[in-house]
Amino acid sequence: MRTKHFLPVIVATAIGVGACQTAPKQTRQVVKPVFSAADMDLTMQPGENFYQYANGGWMTQNPLPDAKSRYGSFDKLGEENRENVKKVIEKAAAEKGAPGTISQKIGDFFAAGMDSAAVEKAGITPIQPLLDEISNISKREELVTVISSLQRKQFAPVFHFFSSADQKNSDMTIAGIYQSGLGMPDRDYYLDDSERSVKLREAYHTYMTTLFSLIGNAEDDAAKMTETIMAFETKLAEASNTRMENRDPHKTYNKTDVAGLVKMAPEFPWNQYLAGIHVPAPGDVNVYQPHFLGEIAKLYQSESLETWKTFLTAVVVRESASYLSSSFVDANFDFYGKALSGKKAQEPRWKRVLGATSGALGEAVGQLYVADFFPPQAKVRMETLVENLRIAFGQRVDQLEWMSAETKQAAHEKLTTINVKIGYPNKWRDYSDLTITAESYVTNIMASNEFDFAFDMSKLGKAVDKEEWHMTPQTVNAYYSPVANEIVFPAAILQPPFFYLDGDDAVNYGAIGVVIGHEMTHGFDDKGRYYDKEGNLNDWWTAEDTKLFEERTQVLVDQFNAIEVLPGTFANGEYSLGENIADLGGLCISYQAYCNSLKGKAQPEKIDGFTADQRFVLGYSRVWAQNIREKEILRLTKEDVHSLGVNRVNGPLPNVQMFYDAFNLDASSALYIAPDKRAIIW
C-alpha cells in the first residue's frame, strides 16, 4: 500500500592495494578481540572459500529462523535494533500523551495494530468504502476519479506519481511517473516460461483467487476474476521496462509537462486525474517509462469497465491484505513469504506492527530512538572516518594510470563536494497534520499514506530541501543519492558488526570504512558516474576515459557472470555491476585510508592471533555472513542489484593484492585470479 519512495584483459598497475607501511613495532594497548575460532571455519583454507573460512562458525551458530528467508549479520543487527525501537515505541505509548502529541500518535498506531481482536472483528470494513467506490463505477469518466483517489492513498494502481529532484537541474523538485500495477515483483514472472516463473504464476493465481473469495465472491467467480487480472497484468508486464532498462539514467529521463503528457498518452484524462490527486498544475514531470505510460493510456480506453473494476479491486485487496484479518494475512504470506522467498513461518505480530509504525511515523520514532540509543561520540568518530576515506579516494584517483588529467580534476571536484549526513537529520519532520487514533489499524495506515502523499506533492516546483533525509535514523542501512551527491549513514548502522565505537581500527576500516567507501564509489560507478558534482545528469568524462572505464568494469561483469549461485543459475554481472564496483572500490579505498592512518604510528599488534590486515579482511567479511534459502537466492538473483553475501566476499577480494598478502595465498588457491585478469577500477 505504501510507496517508498564486459571481456578484455586488463594489465595490473601500481594502484593495486599492497601492504601498509608503518613505523617500527612498538608496544601498544591490545583492543578487545572481535573474532574467535568459534565464529570461523578453520577447517577451510582461506584461499579455497574465504567466506566459509571467515563465517562458517557464525553460520552454524546462527541458523535460519523459520520466519526468515535469509539471516545474516546485517539481519541480526536489524533484529537487535528492532528491540530498541520497540522500547522507544512502548515508552511513547506508556506516556499516554494528549491528543495530537507524538507520543499519542505513536502509541495509538502501535496499539491499533496490536489489537488483533479488533482487526479480526473489523474484517474488510476498513476497505469497504474503497471497494464500494470501485463497484459503483458506471461509466468511464468515473474510472479516473477512483484511480486518483487510490493514488492519494498510495495504492499506485497503474503508476507511481511522486516528487523528486530534476536529474538535469538537481536544485529543483519536479514530479515523476514510474510504472506500477503488477502484483508479482518482476515483469518476467508473467512472461518467462521457466519452471520457477510458471510455479509463481500458479501461486499468484491461488493467492488472488483466495483474496477475491475472502471479500465475498463465490469460488468460481473468484477464479474468473483472477483470470481477468492475470491477463490484464500480463499486458502491463509486456509494456513495462526491464530492470536493466530501468538502471539506465538516460533512458529513464524524459522530462515533459502536462501538455506533453497529453501528447505522450492522449487516451488518459490527465487534467481530471491531476485534479483528483489535488495537483492540477504540477509543472515539469519526468516520465521514467514513456512506452509503459502510452500503453496504460490505451488500456484505459480499450479495456472494459468490468476489467478495470476487477483490477482496481485486486489492487486494493492485495495491497491491504497484510494489515487485515488473519485470513488475508495468511494468504499474503503464503505467496510473498513462502512461494517467493521460501519462508516457513510469519514473523510475530509485534514485529510486523512495529515496522508499520516505524514507517508511518518514521522521524517521530527516529527522534526518540536517537535520544536513547545513539551516542554523540559515534557521530564524531564517523565524521573523522568519512574524511579519511575522502582523502584516500582522492589519492587513488591521482594514482589512476588509465584516467586523463581532465577527468581526474572533475572527479576530485565531485569527490570534494559529496555531502555527508550521519546519524539523524538536523531538523525533524512535523507530523501535526497527521491524525492517528486507536480505532482502526488499516485506517491509520491509509491516513499515513495520504499524509505522506500530500507532503510529497507539496514539494513540487520548489527548491530541493537539502536537509531532508530519505531513510529514518532507526534504519540499518546507508545510501548514496546521485542527484544530491550525498552519502547518508543512519544512526542504526553505526553498531557492530559495522561499527565498533571503542573497537580496533583495522576492523572498523574493514567494516564501516568499506561501507563508507562503497557509498562514495556509487558516485563513480557505471551509473553514478553520469552525474556531475552538482548531481545533474551530465557526462563529465572524456570519450577515451569512458572507453577505458568500461573495459575495466567488463572484467567485473564477466567475473560475476561466471558465478553459479545454484545449479544452472548464474549471477547477473551486468545487473549487479554498480554494487560490485562499489564493493571493490570500497575495499580498496578503505584499505588505503587505513594505511594512511598508520603512518608514523606503531605497527599494530596481533589481536586474537590475527594481523591488522587479516582483521581488516575479516571485518569486511563478517558483515556479509548469512544463511539463505534457495528460493530467496533465486529471487534476489532476479530482483536485487546487490550480489549475494557469499559473492560480496569471494567476488571482490581476489581482485585485491592485499588479500593475497594478508593470508599468504598463491596461484594454487581456488580463489586466485592472475594479476592481469583482475578488475582494477578505483
C-alpha positions in Angstrom: 0.0 0.0 0.0 2.9 2.4 0.8 5.0 3.9 -2.0 8.5 4.2 -0.6 9.8 6.1 -2.5 32.4 -6.6 -20.1 36.0 -9.1 -21.8 39.4 -7.5 -22.5 42.4 -8.4 -20.4 43.4 -5.7 -18.0 47.0 -5.2 -17.0 47.5 -4.7 -13.3 49.0 -1.4 -12.3 50.6 0.3 -9.3 47.2 1.1 -7.9 46.7 -2.5 -6.8 46.4 -2.5 -3.0 49.6 -3.6 -1.3 50.7 -3.8 2.3 50.6 -0.9 4.7 53.9 0.8 5.7 54.1 1.6 9.4 56.6 2.7 12.0 58.8 0.1 13.7 56.9 -2.3 16.0 56.3 -0.9 19.5 54.1 -2.0 22.4 50.6 -0.7 22.2 47.3 -1.5 24.1 45.5 -4.6 22.8 41.9 -3.9 21.8 39.1 -6.3 22.8 39.1 -9.2 20.2 36.2 -9.2 17.8 36.9 -12.6 16.1 37.3 -16.1 17.6 37.8 -19.5 16.1 34.2 -20.3 17.1 33.0 -17.7 14.5 35.1 -19.2 11.8 35.6 -22.4 10.0 39.3 -23.1 10.4 39.0 -26.4 8.6 38.5 -24.3 5.4 41.6 -22.8 3.7 41.3 -19.0 3.2 42.2 -19.3 -0.4 39.6 -22.0 -1.2 36.4 -20.2 0.1 37.2 -17.2 2.2 33.6 -16.6 3.0 33.3 -20.0 4.6 36.6 -19.6 6.4 35.6 -16.3 7.9 32.0 -17.0 8.7 31.4 -20.8 8.9 31.2 -20.9 12.7 28.9 -17.9 12.8 26.6 -19.5 10.2 26.4 -22.7 12.3 25.7 -20.7 15.5 23.0 -18.6 13.8 20.7 -21.0 12.0 18.0 -19.6 9.7 14.8 -18.8 11.6 11.6 -20.1 10.1 10.3 -16.5 9.7 13.4 -15.5 7.6 14.2 -16.2 4.0 17.8 -15.1 4.9 19.5 -14.4 8.2 22.9 -12.8 8.4 25.0 -10.3 10.4 23.0 -7.5 8.8 19.7 -9.1 9.8 20.9 -10.0 13.3 21.7 -6.3 13.9 18.3 -5.4 12.5 16.7 -7.8 14.9 18.6 -6.4 17.9 17.8 -2.9 16.7 14.1 -3.7 16.5 14.2 -4.5 20.2 15.5 -0.9 20.8 12.8 0.6 18.5 10.2 -1.5 20.4 11.4 0.1 23.7 11.1 3.5 22.1 7.5 2.9 20.9 6.4 1.3 24.2 7.9 4.1 26.1 6.0 6.6 24.0 2.8 4.6 24.4 3.2 4.5 28.2 3.2 8.3 28.3 -0.5 8.3 27.2 0.1 11.6 25.6 -2.6 14.2 25.0 -4.4 14.0 21.6 -2.2 15.3 18.8 1.1 14.7 20.6 3.8 12.5 19.0 3.6 10.0 21.9 -0.2 9.7 21.4 0.2 9.0 17.7 3.0 6.5 18.1 1.2 4.8 21.0 -2.2 4.6 19.3 -0.8 3.5 15.9 1.0 0.6 17.6 -1.9 -0.2 19.9 -4.4 -0.3 17.0 -2.1 -2.7 15.1 -1.6 -4.9 18.1 -5.4 -5.2 18.8 -5.8 -8.3 16.8 -9.3 -8.9 18.2 -10.5 -5.6 16.8 -8.7 -6.3 13.5 -10.4 -9.7 13.2 -13.8 -8.3 14.1 -13.4 -5.4 11.5 -12.7 -7.8 8.6 -12.9 -5.9 5.4 -14.9 -3.0 6.9 -11.9 -0.5 6.7 -11.5 -1.0 3.0 -15.2 -1.5 2.2 -15.7 2.2 1.2 -12.9 1.8 -1.4 -14.4 -1.5 -2.7 -17.8 0.2 -2.9 -16.3 3.2 -4.7 -14.9 0.8 -7.3 -18.1 -1.3 -7.6 -20.2 1.8 -8.2 -18.2 2.9 -11.3 -20.8 3.0 -14.0 -19.1 5.0 -16.8 -15.5 5.5 -17.9 -15.3 9.1 -16.7 -15.7 7.8 -13.2 -12.8 5.4 -13.6 -10.1 8.1 -13.3 -11.8 9.6 -10.2 -11.3 6.3 -8.4 -7.7 5.9 -9.8 -6.9 9.4 -8.4 -8.5 8.5 -5.0 -6.4 5.4 -4.8 -3.3 7.3 -5.8 -3.7 9.7 -2.9 -3.7 6.7 -0.6 -0.6 5.4 -2.4 -2.1 2.3 -3.8 -0.4 3.3 -7.1 -2.8 1.2 -9.3 -1.2 1.9 -12.6 1.8 4.1 -11.9 3.6 5.9 -9.1 3.3 9.7 -9.0 5.8 11.3 -6.7 8.3 14.2 -6.3 12.0 14.0 -7.0 14.9 16.2 -7.9 15.1 17.0 -11.6 18.1 14.9 -12.8 19.3 17.7 -15.0 18.5 20.6 -12.7 19.0 18.9 -9.3 18.2 22.0 -7.2 14.6 21.9 -8.3 11.8 19.4 -7.4 9.6 18.0 -10.1 7.0 15.3 -10.5 7.9 11.8 -11.5 5.8 9.0 -13.0 7.0 5.4 -12.7 5.5 2.1 -13.9 3.4 0.1 -11.4 0.4 -2.2 -11.3 2.0 -5.6 -11.0 1.2 -7.9 -8.1 4.3 -10.0 -8.7 7.6 -8.2 -8.2 9.1 -8.6 -11.6 7.6 -8.4 -15.2 9.5 -11.6 -16.2 7.4 -13.7 -13.7 4.5 -13.0 -16.0 6.4 -13.6 -19.3 9.0 -16.3 -18.6 8.4 -19.9 -19.4 10.9 -21.1 -16.8 9.7 -23.6 -14.3 10.1 -21.1 -11.4 8.0 -18.5 -13.2 5.3 -20.9 -14.1 5.1 -22.1 -10.5 5.0 -18.5 -9.2 2.1 -17.7 -11.6 0.2 -20.6 -10.3 0.9 -19.5 -6.7 -0.2 -15.9 -7.5 -3.3 -17.3 -9.2 -4.1 -19.1 -5.9 -3.4 -16.0 -3.9 -5.6 -13.7 -5.8 -8.4 -16.2 -6.0 -8.3 -16.5 -2.3 -8.4 -12.8 -1.8 -11.4 -12.4 -4.2 -13.2 -15.2 -2.2 -12.4 -13.6 1.1 -14.2 -10.4 0.1 -17.4 -12.3 -0.6 -17.2 -13.8 -4.2 -18.1 -17.3 -4.9 -15.1 -19.6 -5.7 -15.9 -19.9 -9.4 -16.4 -16.2 -9.7 -13.2 -15.5 -7.8 -11.3 -17.8 -10.2 -12.7 -15.9 -13.2 -11.8 -12.6 -11.7 -8.3 -13.8 -11.2 -8.1 -14.9 -14.8 -9.1 -11.3 -15.7 -6.4 -9.7 -13.7 -3.7 -12.2 -14.8 -4.5 -11.3 -18.4 -4.5 -7.5 -17.6 -1.3 -7.6 -15.5 0.4 -9.6 -18.3 -0.3 -6.7 -20.6 1.2 -4.3 -18.0 4.2 -6.6 -17.8 4.7 -6.6 -21.6 4.6 -2.8 -21.5 7.0 -2.5 -18.6 10.7 -1.7 -18.8 13.1 -4.5 -17.8 15.1 -4.0 -14.6 18.2 -3.4 -16.7 16.4 -0.7 -18.7 15.4 1.0 -15.5 19.0 1.2 -14.4 19.8 3.5 -17.4 19.5 7.1 -16.2 19.3 8.4 -19.7 16.6 6.1 -20.8 14.5 6.9 -17.7 14.9 10.7 -18.1 12.0 12.0 -20.2 11.0 15.4 -18.9 7.8 17.0 -20.1 4.8 18.9 -18.8 1.0 18.4 -18.7 0.7 19.2 -22.4 3.5 16.7 -23.1 1.7 14.0 -21.0 -1.4 14.6 -23.1 0.6 14.2 -26.3 2.5 11.1 -24.9 -0.6 9.3 -23.6 -3.6 11.0 -25.2 -6.2 8.4 -24.2 -5.8 9.1 -20.5 -7.7 12.1 -18.9 -4.7 13.8 -17.4 -6.4 17.0 -16.3 -9.1 15.1 -14.4 -6.5 12.8 -12.9 -4.3 15.7 -11.7 -7.3 17.5 -10.2 -8.2 14.3 -8.4 -4.8 14.0 -6.8 -5.1 17.7 -5.8 -2.2 18.7 -8.1 -3.9 20.4 -11.0 -0.7 22.1 -12.2 2.3 20.0 -11.3 4.7 21.8 -13.7 7.5 19.7 -15.1 7.1 15.9 -15.0 9.7 13.2 -15.6 8.2 10.1 -17.2 10.5 7.2 -16.5 8.9 4.8 -18.9 7.1 6.6 -21.8 6.2 3.4 -23.6 4.5 2.0 -20.5 2.6 5.2 -20.0 1.4 5.2 -23.6 0.2 1.6 -23.2 -1.6 2.4 -19.9 -3.5 5.2 -21.7 -4.6 2.8 -24.5 -5.7 0.2 -21.9 -7.7 2.9 -20.2 -9.9 3.2 -23.3 -9.7 -0.3 -24.7 -10.3 -2.5 -21.6 -13.9 -2.9 -20.4 -15.1 -1.2 -17.3 -15.6 -4.6 -15.6 -11.9 -5.5 -16.3 -10.8 -2.2 -14.8 -13.1 -2.6 -11.8 -11.8 -6.1 -11.2 -8.2 -4.9 -11.5 -8.7 -2.0 -9.1 -10.4 -4.3 -6.6 -7.4 -6.6 -6.8 -5.0 -3.7 -6.1 -6.9 -2.5 -3.1 -7.3 -6.0 -1.5 -3.7 -7.3 -2.2 -2.1 -4.0 -1.0 -4.2 -4.1 2.2 -4.0 -7.8 2.9 -1.1 -7.7 5.3 -3.0 -5.3 7.5 -6.4 -7.0 7.5 -7.7 -10.0 9.4 -5.7 -13.3 9.8 -7.2 -15.0 6.7 -5.9 -12.2 4.5 -2.5 -12.0 6.3 -2.1 -15.8 5.9 -2.9 -15.7 2.2 -0.5 -12.8 1.7 2.3 -14.7 3.5 1.7 -17.9 1.5 2.5 -16.0 -1.7 5.0 -13.3 -0.8 6.6 -15.2 2.1 6.5 -18.9 1.2 6.2 -19.0 -2.6 8.6 -16.2 -3.4 11.1 -16.4 -0.6 10.8 -19.8 1.0 9.9 -18.6 4.5 8.4 -21.2 6.7 6.7 -19.0 9.3 5.5 -15.5 9.7 7.1 -13.0 12.0 5.3 -12.4 15.3 2.6 -9.7 15.1 4.5 -7.2 17.2 7.4 -7.1 14.7 5.1 -6.5 11.7 3.2 -3.8 13.5 6.4 -2.3 14.7 7.6 -2.0 11.2 4.4 -0.3 10.0 4.6 2.1 13.0 8.2 3.0 12.3 7.4 3.5 8.7 4.3 5.7 9.2 5.9 7.9 11.9 9.5 7.4 10.8 11.2 10.6 12.0 9.0 10.9 15.1 10.1 7.4 16.2 13.6 8.3 15.0 13.9 11.4 17.1 13.1 9.3 20.2 15.4 6.5 19.1 18.4 8.8 18.6 17.9 10.3 22.1 18.0 6.9 23.7 20.4 4.8 21.5 22.8 7.0 19.6 25.9 8.2 21.4 27.2 11.6 20.2 30.8 10.3 20.1 29.8 7.8 17.4 28.9 10.7 15.0 32.2 12.4 15.8 34.2 9.3 15.0 32.2 8.6 11.8 32.9 12.2 10.6 36.7 11.5 11.0 36.4 8.2 9.2 34.5 9.8 6.3 37.1 12.5 5.8 39.9 9.9 5.9 38.1 7.9 3.2 37.6 11.0 1.1 41.3 11.7 1.3 42.1 8.1 0.3 39.7 8.2 -2.6 41.4 11.3 -3.9 44.8 9.6 -3.6 43.5 6.7 -5.6 42.2 9.0 -8.3 45.6 10.6 -8.6 47.2 7.1 -9.0 44.9 6.0 -11.8 47.0 5.4 -14.9 44.0 5.0 -17.2 42.3 8.3 -16.5 43.1 11.6 -18.1 44.1 14.7 -16.1 40.9 16.4 -17.3 38.6 13.7 -15.9 40.7 13.4 -12.8 40.1 17.1 -12.0 36.4 16.7 -12.4 36.4 13.5 -10.3 38.2 15.4 -7.5 35.6 18.2 -7.7 32.8 15.7 -7.4 34.5 13.9 -4.5 35.2 17.1 -2.6 31.5 18.2 -2.9 30.0 14.9 -1.7 27.7 15.9 1.2 27.8 13.7 4.2 24.9 13.0 6.6 25.5 11.0 9.7 23.1 9.7 12.4 20.0 11.9 12.1 18.5 15.0 10.4 19.4 18.5 11.5 15.6 19.2 11.5 12.8 16.8 12.2 9.6 16.4 10.2 6.4 17.8 11.6 3.5 15.3 12.0 1.0 17.8 13.3 -1.4 17.3 10.4 -1.5 13.5 10.7 -4.5 12.2 12.6 -4.0 8.8 14.3 -6.5 7.0 16.6 -6.6 3.7 18.4 -9.7 2.7 16.5 -8.5 1.1 13.3 -5.1 -0.2 12.1 -5.9 -0.1 8.4 -7.5 3.4 8.7 -4.3 4.6 10.3 -2.2 3.1 7.5 -4.3 4.9 4.9 -4.2 8.1 6.9 -0.4 8.0 7.0 -0.3 7.2 3.3 -2.5 10.2 2.4 -0.4 12.4 4.8 2.8 11.3 3.1 1.4 11.8 -0.4 0.2 15.3 0.4 3.7 16.1 1.9 5.4 14.7 -1.2 3.2 16.8 -3.6 3.8 19.9 -1.6 7.4 19.9 -2.8 6.6 20.2 -6.5 8.0 23.3 -8.2 10.1 24.2 -5.2 13.8 24.1 -4.4 15.1 20.7 -3.2 15.3 20.6 0.6 19.0 19.7 1.0 18.4 18.9 4.7 15.8 16.1 4.0 16.6 12.5 4.7 15.3 9.6 2.7 16.0 7.0 5.5 15.0 7.1 9.1 17.6 7.1 11.8 16.4 3.7 13.1 17.1 2.1 9.7 20.1 -0.4 9.5 21.3 0.7 6.1 23.1 3.5 4.2 22.7 5.1 0.8 24.2 7.4 -1.9 22.0 9.8 -3.8 23.4 10.7 -7.2 21.1 13.7 -7.7 22.1 15.1 -4.3 25.7 13.8 -4.5 25.4 12.8 -0.8 26.1 9.8 1.3 23.9 9.1 4.3 24.5 6.9 7.3 21.6 6.5 9.7 22.3 6.0 13.4 21.2 2.4 13.5 24.0 1.2 11.2 26.7 2.6 13.5 26.8 -0.6 15.6 28.6 -3.9 15.4 29.3 -5.7 13.1 29.6 -2.4 11.0 31.0 0.0 13.6 32.7 -0.6 16.9 32.8 2.6 18.9 35.8 1.5 21.0 37.0 -1.1 18.6 40.1 -1.9 16.6 40.8 0.5 13.7 41.5 -2.4 11.3 38.1 -3.9 11.9 36.3 -0.6 11.7 38.0 0.3 8.4 37.2 -3.2 7.1 33.6 -2.9 8.1 32.1 0.6 8.3 35.1 2.0 6.4 34.3 -0.2 3.4 30.6 0.8 3.7 31.6 4.5 3.5 33.9 3.8 0.6 31.1 1.7 -1.0 28.7 4.6 -0.9 31.3 7.1 -2.1 32.1 4.8 -5.0 28.5 4.8 -6.1 29.1 8.4 -7.3 31.6 6.9 -9.7 30.1 3.5 -10.6 28.6 2.6 -14.0 25.5 4.8 -13.5 26.5 7.2 -10.8 29.4 8.4 -12.9 26.9 10.1 -15.3 26.0 12.7 -12.6 28.3 15.7 -12.0 29.3 17.3 -8.8 26.0 19.2 -8.6 24.0 16.0 -9.0 23.0 16.8 -12.6 22.8 14.1 -15.3 25.8 15.3 -17.3 28.6 13.2 -18.7 31.8 14.8 -17.5 34.1 12.1 -18.8 36.2 12.2 -21.9 35.3 9.6 -24.5 38.6 7.8 -24.1 38.2 7.6 -20.3 34.7 6.2 -20.7 36.1 3.5 -23.0 38.8 2.5 -20.6 36.4 2.6 -17.7 34.0 0.3 -19.5 36.8 -2.1 -20.4 37.7 -2.4 -16.7 34.1 -2.8 -15.5 33.5 -5.5 -18.1 36.1 -7.6 -16.3 34.0 -7.4 -13.2 30.8 -8.2 -15.2 32.4 -11.4 -16.6 33.7 -12.5 -13.2 30.3 -12.3 -11.7 28.5 -13.8 -14.7 30.7 -16.9 -14.2 29.4 -17.4 -10.6 26.9 -20.3 -10.3 24.6 -19.3 -7.4 22.7 -22.6 -7.7 23.0 -25.4 -10.2 22.1 -24.0 -13.6 21.6 -20.4 -12.3 24.2 -17.8 -12.6 24.7 -14.3 -11.1 23.9 -11.4 -13.3 27.1 -9.4 -13.6 25.6 -6.6 -15.6 22.6 -6.0 -13.4 24.7 -6.1 -10.2 27.6 -4.2 -11.7 27.0 -0.9 -9.8 27.0 -2.7 -6.4 30.0 -4.8 -7.3 32.0 -1.8 -8.4 31.1 -0.1 -5.1 32.2 -3.2 -3.1 35.5 -3.4 -4.8 36.0 0.3 -4.7 35.1 0.4 -1.0 37.6 -2.2 -0.2 40.5 -0.5 -2.0 39.7 3.0 -0.8 39.1 2.0 2.9 42.3 0.0 3.0 44.3 2.9 1.6 42.6 5.1 4.3 43.6 2.6 7.0 47.2 2.6 5.7 47.2 6.4 5.9 46.0 6.2 9.5 49.0 4.1 10.5 51.7 6.5 9.1 54.0 7.5 11.9 52.4 5.0 14.3 53.4 1.7 15.8 52.8 -1.4 13.8 49.6 -2.9 15.1 49.8 -5.9 17.4 48.1 -9.1 16.5 44.7 -9.4 18.2 43.5 -12.9 19.0 46.2 -14.2 16.6 45.2 -12.1 13.6 47.3 -9.4 12.0 45.9 -6.0 11.3 45.4 -6.7 7.6 43.8 -10.0 8.4 41.4 -8.3 10.8 40.6 -5.7 8.0 39.5 -8.5 5.7 37.7 -10.4 8.4 35.9 -7.3 9.5 34.6 -6.8 5.9 33.7 -10.5 5.5 31.7 -10.7 8.8 29.3 -8.0 7.6 28.1 -10.4 4.9 27.8 -13.6 6.9 24.4 -15.2 6.3 22.3 -18.3 5.9 19.8 -18.1 3.0 17.1 -20.2 1.4 17.3 -21.4 -2.2 14.1 -19.6 -3.1 15.5 -16.4 -1.8 18.7 -17.0 -3.7 16.7 -17.3 -6.9 14.5 -14.3 -6.1 17.4 -12.0 -5.2 19.4 -13.0 -8.2 16.5 -12.0 -10.3 15.3 -8.9 -8.5 18.2 -7.4 -6.4 21.1 -5.3 -7.8 23.2 -6.5 -4.8 25.2 -9.7 -5.1 24.6 -12.5 -2.6 26.5 -12.3 0.7 29.0 -15.1 -0.3 29.7 -13.3 -3.6 30.2 -9.9 -1.9 33.2 -11.6 -0.2 34.6 -14.2 -2.6 33.8 -11.9 -5.6 35.8 -8.7 -5.0 38.5 -9.9 -2.6 40.5 -11.9 -5.2 40.9 -8.6 -7.2 42.8 -7.0 -4.3 46.5 -7.8 -3.8 46.4 -7.1 -0.1 44.1 -10.1 0.3 46.7 -12.5 -1.1 49.5 -10.9 1.0 47.5 -11.0 4.3 46.8 -14.7 4.1 49.9 -15.8 2.1 47.9 -17.0 -0.9 49.3 -18.0 -4.2 48.3 -19.3 -7.6 47.4 -22.7 -6.1 44.4 -21.2 -4.3 40.9 -21.7 -5.8 40.1 -18.0 -5.5 43.3 -16.9 -7.2 43.0 -14.5 -10.1 46.1 -13.8 -12.1 47.1 -10.1 -11.8 46.5 -9.4 -15.5 42.9 -10.8 -15.2 41.9 -8.8 -12.1 39.3 -6.0 -12.1 41.2 -2.8 -11.3 38.9 0.2 -11.4 39.1 2.6 -8.5 
